[in-house]
Amino acid sequence: MTSRTRRRLCCAAALMGGALAAGIAVRRTAGRAPVASSGSQAWQEIDWSAQLRDVYHGAGRIRVLDHGQGPALVLLHGMASSWQWWLECLPELGRHFRVIALDIPGFGESDPLPSGWTMADQADAIAAVCAELGVAEATVLGHSMGGLVALALEAGHPALVQRLVLVGAGGVPMSERHLETVLRGLRLAQRSVASPQVMRLLGRSPRALRTLLSAAMVNAVRLTDELALQVAPSLAAPGFADAIVASASAVRASRPEEVATPTLLLWGAADRFSPLRSALAMRSAVPHAHLEVIPDVGHMPMIEAPEAFTELLIRYADPTVPLPRHNEFIGAAHDQ
């Protein structure tokens, strides 16, 4: 790694974190020691290639992982991600659900949509995939940007979405100042991973990837070396730049009070991209919402706390199980 590449990577991580810190007050524990990586390595014992397929729709090809049996659970990843970001959770989830984990168009191995696409266009593509797979009803989970796609899917294809799960998701109430702060961080990240030198470094150095993601995670060491090598290639997504534009438009147009589907809000207590106060506001706005908070976790609970994340999904994602209404969440997280 050249000194120039190292400086570019560290600068990007610092600027992302600095941009977020400028607009968000986050409670921290002084002198917190590094936390060893948690999470099962069972995913390494599974031949995932046997469960992957390409589904074609009007705008191209979408890569889909179809894993497990049970009620359908559709997983929609966040910005510059892919289906592999769920790997630590997939073995256990597959024992309870038929998991449809796909690469959103423009990310991972899926073809991009034509330039100028909206979240409604993404939702139409996801609905076409579900139809091709024979999935008429599903729990739809969206993380970060994937939450905006999930909300668009609920609005445009309500018969498909039996239950909505939003994880550190876009579409929650937030100020224009905070939105601009997040967008600034995303633009910095996009410019960084557009560099071939940076991508070569991230593809072979888990430590470098943890540095880049340190603005989004409470403790990036929870991203294992093995998983880092799997997810790094998805960062340089052709749809990244268009997704920033589409996300900004969708967040500004979001109407949480119009969500009609029972909704689980699953949040990291220390999420700086989508802070907990936004989840609390979303819980108040959505007619039937339940909030679960994972302590000591930032924007990526599927990586930072995969066991707790998976346990909550098994408990609440089955649409045949009644979802509690507007639970009381009492604790320090209210003050964040």
N, C-alpha and C positions, 0 to 999 in steps of 0.2 A: 504494500500500500504506500503510495507516494504521500509526502507531507501535504501536498495540495489537496488530494482526495480526502485525507483524514480531516483537514481543516474544513472542507466543504461539508462533510458529514456531521461533524460536531457542531458546526455553525448552524446547520439546518435544525438539528435537535434543540439547540439552545434557543434559536429564534422561535420555534414552535412553542416551546415551553414558556419563553418570555412573553410571547403574544398572548397566550392563555392566561398567564399569571397577571398580566396587566389588567385584564377585564374581570377576573374571577377571584374571589376570596375563598381560599381552601384551607380548612383546618388540617394541620399536620401534627404528627407526633415527633417531638424533638428527639434526635439521636436514634431514630428507628434503625434497627440492625437489618441487614439484608435478609430476605426470606428465601430459603432454599426452594428450588422449583418443586411445585406440587403437581399432582395429576398422574393418572395412570399411563403407562406406556403400552397398554394392551393394543392400541391402534397399530403398533408396529408388527403385530403378529397376524394381521389380516391382509389378504390380497385384495386391495381395493380396486384394482384394475378390472376384476371380474364383475364388479358392480357398477362400473361406469358405462355410460352410453351417450351418444349425441342425438339430440332431438332437434328436428328442423321445423322452423315456423316461417312466417312470411318474410322476415328480414334476415334469416340466416340460421346458423347452427348454435345450439346451446348445449354445453357440457353438463351432464346430470349424474349425480351419484344416487342410486336407489338402493337403500340399505335397510334391512330389518322388516318386521311385520307388526301390524297393529293399526291403530288410527293414523291417518296420514299427518305428518309433521313436515311442513315446508320451511327450509332454512334459507334466509336471504342475508348474505354477508354485507359488510360495510364497504366503505371506499377503499379502492386499491387492494381488495382481498379476493378470496376464492373459496371454494368448498373446503379446502384443506385446513382453513382456520378453525373448523369444528372438530378436527381429528381426535383430540383428547376426549371429547364427549360422545363421539359417535358409537363406540362399542356398546356402552350402556344404554344409550338412547334407542339403539336398534333392538334391544330386548323388549321394548315397550311400545315402539312406534315404527311405522313405515316411514323412514326418514328420506325426504327428497331434498338433498343438499345440492344446489346448483351454482354454477358460475353465472352471475347476472351478465347480460349482454354487455360486451366491452371490457370484461374482466376475466381473469383466468384463461380458460381455453375456449370461451364463447366469443362468437363474432360480435363486433359492435353494431349498434343500431345506426341508422343514418344520422349525420350531424344535426343538432337542433332538437334531439329527442327530449321528451318529458318523462316524469315518473309514471304518468298514465300509459305512455308507450311501453315502458318497462313492465308495467303491470299486465298489459295485454299479452306481452311475450311470455310472461310467467303463466298466465292463464292458459295459453296455448300449449305450453309444456304439460301442465296438469291434465288437460284434456287428452293429450296424446298418451299419457301414462295411465289413463283411466281413473284419475283422482277427481271426483266430483265435489268432495267436501274435505276440508283440511283445517288444521291449526296452522296459521301462518306466522312465523317468527321473523322479525326484521331487526338486525343490529345496525345502529348508526344510520348510514345512508339507506341500508336495507329496510329500515323502519319507514322511510318515506315511500319506498316501493310497496311495502305491506299496506300502508294506509291507502295508497292509490288502488291497490288490489281490492281492499275492503269496500272502497267507494264505487269502483267500477264493476266489480264482480262479486257482489255481496253473497250470492248463493254458494260460492266456493269457500268463503272464509267463515268457518264455524267459530273459531276463537282467534283472537289477535294477541300476539306476544311482542312487546316492544322492549328492546334491550339497548339502553344508552342511545335511544333512537332520535333521529330527526323528526320534526313534526310536533315536538313538545313546545309549549309556550316558552319563548325566550325574547329578550330585548334585542333591538336592532344592533346595539353596541356589542352584545355578546356574539350575535350571529356574525358580525363583521370580524370579530376577533378569531372565531373558529375558521372562517373562510380564509383569513390571512394565513393561519397556520397550515391549512390544506394546500394553499397555493405554494407556500414554501416547500412543503413536502413533495408536491408534484414536480416542481422545478429540480429538486434534488435527485429524485429517482429517474428523471429524464436524462441524467448524465450516465453514459455507458460505464465510466470509471466507477461511479458510485454503485451501480447495479452489479458490476463484477465483484466489488468488495462485499456487498450485502449477500451475494449468492454463495460466497465461500466462507464468510465470517459471521457466525451467530452473534459474536460480541458486537460487531458493527450494527447489526440489525437491532439488537437490544438498545444500543445508543440512540438510534433513530426513533425508536418507539418509546423512549423514556418519558416523553411529554404526555403520552396517552395512558401509561400504566403506572400504578403506584410503585411497583417494584418489578422492573423489566427482567430480572434474573429468573422470574417464573416461566419465561419463555425458554424451553429446553433447546439445546443445540439441535437435536433431531428434528423438532418441529420447526425451528427457525429455517433450516435448510429446505423444508417442504413449502413454506409460505413465502419465502423471499421473492421468488420469481413473479408473484402476482402483483408486486408493488408497481412495476413499470407497465401499467395497464393502458391500452390505447384509449379507453373510455374515461380516464382519470380527469382530464381537463374539462370535458363536456359534463361530467358528473358534478363537478363543483358548481357550474352554472345552473344545471337543472336542480340541484339540491337547494341552492339559494332561493330560486323561484318557488320551489315546493314548500319550503319552510315559511316563507312570507305569506303563502296562500293557505296555509294549514288551518283547518277548522276542527279542533278536537271535539267540540260539542256536537258535531255531526256524526261522530263514530257511534254506530249502533250495535256493534258486536261486543260481547263480553271480552274484556281486555286485561291481560296480565302485564304489568309494568315491572320489569326485572332490572334492577339498577345497581351499579357499583356506588358505594357510599362516597367515594372520593373521585368520581368522574368529573373531569374538568371540561371535556368537550360538551357533554350534556349533563350539567350539574343537577344534583339531587333536587334542588328547589324547582327545577323545571318538571321533574317527574311528579313532584307533589302538586304542582299546578295542573299537570295533565290528569292526575287522578281526580282532582276536583272538577275538571271540565268534562271528562268522559262519563256518560251516564252510568255505565257499569264497569268500573275499573278496580283492580286490586294491585297494590304495590308491595313488592318484596325487595328488600335492600340487602346486599351482600357487603359486610364490613371489610375495610382495608383493601378495597378493590377499586380500580379506576375504570377506564372505558372498555376494557376487554375481559369481562368475567369468564368467558369460555376458555381463556388462557390463564388468567390470573387465579381463578378458583374453579377449575372444571368440575370438581366433585360437588361443591355446593350448587353450582349453576345447573348441573345435570339433575341433582336431587329435586330442585325446585321445579324444573320442567316436568319431571315425572309426576310430581305432586299436582301440578296445576294445568298442564298443557292438554290433558285429555278433555275434549269438549263435552263428554258425557258426565263429567264430574262438575257439580255446581261450583262456580267461582265466588269466593266471598266478596261482599260489597264494601267498598271504601273502608278498608281496615284502618285501624289507628296505628300509626307508626310513631312511637314516642322515643326520643333520644336525641343525641347530639346532632344527628344528621339534619334535623329541622333547622339548625342554625347555619348550615353550609350554604 
